[in-house]
Amino acid sequence: MMTHVMSAVTRIKGRSETSDPTPGTVDEKSLYKKRKRRQGLRDDLTSFWFLLPILAVFVILFAVPLVQTLIYSFTDFNGYSMNMHYVGWVNYQKVFTDSSTLQGLIFTVIYAVLQTIFITVIAIPLAVTLNGKFFGRNFARSMFFFFSVPSMAILGLVWRYIFSPMKTGLVNSFLGLFGIDSLPWLSNSHLAQGCVIFVAVWAQIGWHATLYLAFLQSIPHDLYEQATVDGASKRQQFVHITLPQLVPGIVTSTFLLMNGGLKVYDLPFTLTKGGPGYSTYTVTQSIIQQGIGQSQYGVGSALAVLFTLATAVVVFAQMGVANSISRRFQ
């Protein structure tokens, strides 16, 4: 009896093994691909629900205003009445023929380029110094970083008193102690531009030095030890070890400085009101002045569109140069 039962079980098992797909067959692979595809779709759907709030904020706060600005740039919209008319490229022609706008563009470019150069050249050696071991190192780091804590608008108001061209100004009062005549710090075009750039460098150098300091602390100390054993000097270690390792930090810092410099508004406005004349006038101030102050939303929108395109070109060009430099030092 047991012999008949065992033989029957063996036959049934043999038939099941013959009819079912073995591991690794085409059927199992296709089922596995279908399961992975379904799992991928579920993961994509989950990610979409997480990204939906961010996408909504982007559309509401960026995409919609950008489209509206583009539409207004071709109309005579004054900001009050929706009874606007299509005027074509008239607003764009006014942008290129307005002297204040052109002067604002020139100073904005000068400001962005010079502040980026000065802060980069000073912040890297400062970060190297703060990375060393000396008494009061943490206090010194805190003091340099404190400069970037107040807003630029507040700093502009404070430095407006310090650089006042009157004898009561702080700098002129100090110069008067040595018998030096008062200087027209904010009433002279070139001095006013220099004051704006100086305050910008003074205010931001600590933050960017802290940024470089973070990258310096990530450099393996073994590289410097090996270079010292090989007889490399401090200058050679800085050129061949420190600078190449700081390339990602330099790319990040210069990107932030150029992007912020092209969009600057608060510091020049609170420090000099854009004067004397239009010597410290900026593009953003021109957009606000023409769009809101003079109720010429069409002209202001045209300037905003051109400025956005110019900023995008500069940023993408900078990213391309930065990527090529990064690949070179990899």
Secondary structure, DSSP 8 states (H G I E B T S, - for coil): -HHHHHHHHHHHHHHHHHHS--TTSHHHHHHHHHHHHHHHHHHHHHHHHHHHHHHHHHIIIIIHHHHHHHHHTTB---SS-S---B-TTHHHHHHHH-HHHHHHHHHHHHHHHHHHHHHHHHHHHHHHHHHS--TTHHHHHHHHHHTTSS-HHHHHHHHHHHT-SSTTSHHHHHHHTTT-----TTTSHHHHHHHHHHHHHHHHHHHHHHHHHHHHTTS-HHHHHHHHHTT--HHHHIIIIIHHHTHHHHHHHHHHHHHHHHT--HHHHHHHTT-STTTT--HHHHHHIIIIIS--HHHHHHHHHHHHHHHHHHHHHHHHHHHHHHHHH-
